Amino acid sequence: MTPTPRLALMGLLLIAALVLSGWQPYDRATWLMEVAPVLIAVPLLAATRARFPLTPLMYGLIFVHCLILILGGAYSYARVPLGFWMQELMGLSRNPYDKIGHFAQGLIPALLAREILLRGGHVAGRGMAGFLAVCVALAVSAVYELFEWWAALALGQGADEFLGTQGDPWDTQSDMFLALLGALVATMVLARWHDRQLRATATH
């Protein structure tokens, strides 16, 4: 299936962003770990698009999430300039850019799970689809936190840039809370928009 002009443009922009971010990242190992989900997800989406094309909303949100990951990889999350601006604006004690990433880490998996559950007929009702989608998003968040723990054990101090805790003892809990908020936004705030696009997809 030939990609639409919008999808083709998003693909080219992601490639350009990856090249620019990987040219001289703050830390090469951190960059690779942060952009690894992009390097896995984009080819997978391209390979499955012909038999299971996602809604435009889903593709758009995945594109935004990829940009969040790529920017975080280029600077390391604790040093992203946007985060310093947010820190100053809100009077925070730390750079909060990583929290944007964890919010997206809840929103995108939840909406993707909702789309798969509803389109595949795996659940009968929207309510159950939303509940299971939130569960999937929290599971993804928990696995990611376990991965960060394993990275810390394996790399020691070398994992500090990847973890981005900035001395916050509650970083893991707040990360998962932001993922929960993202999942709730996906299943409650975006549900009607998503449903309209699911109906349009079903008619094609």
N, C-alpha and C positions, 0 to 999 in steps of 0.2 A: 504493500500500500504506500503510495507516494505521500510524503508528509505535506501538511498544509503549509502555506507561506509563513504563518505564525510559528508553527512548530520548527520549521527550518531555521527561522530567524533566532528562536530561543536556543536551538542547538549550536548555531554559530557563535552566539554571544557567550554561551557557556564554555565553548572551546577557547575563545579569546580570553575569557576571565581566568581559566585554568592556566593558560600560557603566561599571562601577565603575573598571576599570583605566584607561579612557580619559578619565575625568572630569578628573583633574589628574595626569597621569603626570609622572615626573621630567623626561623630555625627549620632546616630541611626535613628532619624527622617528624617534627610537629606538623608541618605542612602536609606531608604524606599521610599521616594518620587522620588529619582533619578532612582531607579531600577524598579519602578512600571511599566513603559512601557515594560520592558523586561518580567516581570512576567505575563503581559497580552498578549503580542504579541507571545511569544514562544508557549504557549499552543494553542493559536488560529491558528497559522501556522501549528502545528502538527495535529489539528483537521480537517483542511480544505485541507490538502495536497493530500488526495486521490481524491477529486473531482476537485481541482483547484491547481495543483502543479505549483509553480513558476519557473522561469528560474534559472539556476545555478548562473548567475550574481546577480539576485535579492536576493537569499538566502545568497550569499557571502557578499553582502553589508549590509544586515540586521544583519548578524553575527558581522561584524566590528562595526556597530552602537551600537549593544548591549554591546560590549566590551568597547566602549567609555563611555556609560552610567554607566556601572558597575564600571569602574575605577574612574569616577567622583563621584560616590556615596561613594566609599570607602574613598577617601581623602577629599571630597567636592571640587568643581571645582576650587576654588581659591587656593587650596593647592596641586594640582597634580604635582608631581616632573617633569614630562615631560613639563608641562606648564612653570615651573621656568626655565628649560633649554632653552625653546623657548624665554622666556622673556629676558634672558641674551644674547642669540645669536642675537636677533633682536633689542636689546636696547629699549625694551618696558617698559612702566611705570606700567604695571599690568600683572598678569598671564593670558595668552590668551587661556588656554585650553578649556574654555567654548565655544569659537568661533569655535573650531573644532566640538564640539557637535552641534552647530547651523547650521554649514555648512552641516553636515550629516542630520540634521533635515529637510533641504531643499532637499538634493539629494535623500534620500531614499523614502520619500513620493511621490516625483515627479516621480521617476522611477516606483514605484508601481502603481501609478495612470495611468501612460502611459501604463503599461502592462495590467491593467484591462480594460482600454478604448479600446485598440486595439484588445485584445483577445476576448472581449465580443461583438465586432462590434458596440460599442456605438457611434463611430465617423468613418467617412469614410477616412479621410486623416491624414497623419503623422503630418502635420503642426498644425492642430486643436488639435490633441492629445497632442502635445507638449505644446501648449498654455494652454490648460485646466489642464495639469499636473503641470505647474508652478503655476497656480491659486490655485490648491489644496494644493501644498506645502506652499504657502504663507498663506493660510487659516489655515493650521495646525500650522504654526509658530505664527500667530496672536492668535489663541486659547491658545497656550502654554504661550504666554506672558500674556494673561488674567488670566490664571491659576496662574502664578507667582504673579500677582497683588492680586488675591484673597488670596493666601497664605500669602502675606505680611500683608494684612488687618487682617487675622484671627490669625496669629502667632506673629505679631509685630516684635520685634527684633529677635525672634526665627527663623525667616525666612531668616535671613541674609546669612547663609551658603547655603541655597537652591537657593537664588537669585543670589549670586555670582557677584554682580555688582561692587564690589571693589571700590566704590565711583565714578563710571563713570556715569554722568548724561545722557549720550546718549547710555546706555547699551541696552535698548529695541530696539532702531532704528538700532544699529549695529548688534544685534542678527538677526533681520529680514532681513537686507541686506545680511548677511552671508547665511541665508536660501535661499534668492533669488539667490545668486551665486551658491549654491549647486544645486538648481533646474535647473538653466541654464546649468550647467555642465552635469546633468543627461539627459536633453532633447536635447542637442546639441553635446557634446563631446562623450557621451556614446551611442548615438542613434543607430549608425550602428552596434555596438557590440550587443546591445540589440535586434535589428531587426533580426540579424542572429540567436540568440537564440530563439526568438519568432517563426521564421520559423521552426527551428528544433523541437520546442515543438509541433507545429501544425501537424507535420508529424508523431508523435507518437500516 
